Amino acid sequence: MASGREVLRLIEKAKSFLLDLNEIFFLPDGVYLVSKSKTVANKVLIFEKMTDEEAVFNEVYLTGPLLLLEFTNILYRYLRFDKGLKNYLRELDERIKDIMRREINTKILDYMRYVKFFVSMLRKWFRTDISETVSLSELGIERSSVEKVLNYLQEEKTRAFSYVQRWDFTSVFLPPREKIRVLSGEGFFEYTVSSSTPEKLIALADSKRFIASFQEVLGKLLFLAARNLELERLRHLMHIEKRFEEGLVSKDQLIIFLAKELVSKGKISLPVVVYGVKTMVGLRIADETVYAFINTGEYVVKEILGAEKGAYVYFPPVDICVELRAKNLPDGSYVVYPVQAPVIIDEYYHPSIRERIGKRQVCLGDDRNFVNKIIVAAREIAENKKESIQINDEFTVISTEHALAEILKKAFMVVRYGYRPGMTPYRSAAACAGIAGVRIIKDKRELEELRERGVEIIEP
């Protein structure tokens, strides 16, 4: 709500705007302004005044027409109501987030740190565009507090619509047939039109009739400009409402939804493409520990060892996890960073892991030292605020997000593609069969069906 001083300032600014235009003509086909050039004028208005001796004609050249809405929109922008709209939309977004935060406890706020870090990593290092609007349904996220937001938006729409109706003074500026209206510093007047063509109007000067004072009309034009603000507000509210009805939220709001989802379900995930493979990355909570993970996706490898050499072994998807830690800093900010090498925490059997259950570290082979150095570098960047740490001639860690992304990608490559000649696995691929969905493919038709379904067949 504008203060009394602000209202007076707006009135003076609008008054200056209108008086600077000298005269404003409201004709049946729209709003016209005085033109100083006959060449660019769209219409000539002739005031005919009868005297005892003869008719006297006074010509006024006009440019136009503008729709009344267009004219009041010019005033709307001149008064910087568009800036007020931006401020309102910013406050609206904060209000929506506040409504959603009401159901957020300290635990959710705590996990929001991990979610913000994770979403930022996706955008920067997986080239995953978390666009301006994100679909909750596509992500499998429950709507939870969306209904409360929709109720609030409905209240705001009702309020805006009431102003739109209350401030509709359009009829004041629409002259009846065969009439024109003119606004000047002297007031608002109406004239009768004696004849008209598309290019010319003749108005009877003696038919001049007072309608309202300049000050009254100024007030109504101000209300029309404010009504345009409410119309814009209503349009934006309807757009936002539709987004929420369709389950679409902004990036900032997404952080809240994802954090609530992480707490309630223990896991969130978003789609990515890694080395040409469509898969998922996400966060999960196990035993009160937060992990980032990358899913291997399902795949088939050709056996290279033992009696089953040449056979094809199917591996179902599994999450490769990296433990995260969030640390609060003295300046009130925080940092999130990876603290351990990749592990698998679900029941699973694979040549790169020692056991089928428990928290098992993934054997990274020749990449083990590289990954360990990245973990140490991430801790140094997090705790000592170093800008970057060089790992080798080809790789430099520049942030904790960068470190995590590289670790996840490296683990993905090792687990999915690392079973090849020259490696020293814990066991052969075929020896993993019969546990957690791993199986030897006996039927060539099944292999072809998997291939047709898009499952990658890896032949070392």
ZIPEDA-V745691 format. One record per run of one state. SS is the DSSP state (alpha for helix, beta for strand, coil for the rest). FROM is the first residue (numbers start at 0). TO is the last residue. Records with the same first field share a line. If there is no record, write none. Layout:
# ZIPEDA-V745691
SS = FROM-TO / FROM-TO
This chain:
# ZIPEDA-V745691
coil = 0-2 / 20-22 / 27-28 / 34-41 / 50-53 / 66-66 / 78-79 / 101-104 / 125-132 / 139-144 / 166-168 / 173-177 / 184-185 / 196-198 / 212-212 / 245-246 / 249-249 / 265-265 / 274-275 / 286-287 / 295-297 / 302-310 / 315-317 / 328-332 / 338-341 / 344-358 / 361-363 / 384-387 / 392-393 / 397-398 / 417-428 / 432-437 / 441-442 / 452-454 / 458-459
alpha = 3-19 / 67-77 / 80-100 / 105-124 / 135-138 / 145-165 / 169-172 / 213-244 / 250-264 / 364-383 / 399-416 / 429-431 / 443-451
beta = 23-26 / 29-33 / 42-49 / 54-65 / 133-134 / 178-183 / 186-195 / 199-211 / 247-248 / 266-273 / 276-285 / 288-294 / 298-301 / 311-314 / 318-327 / 333-337 / 342-343 / 359-360 / 388-391 / 394-396 / 438-440 / 455-457
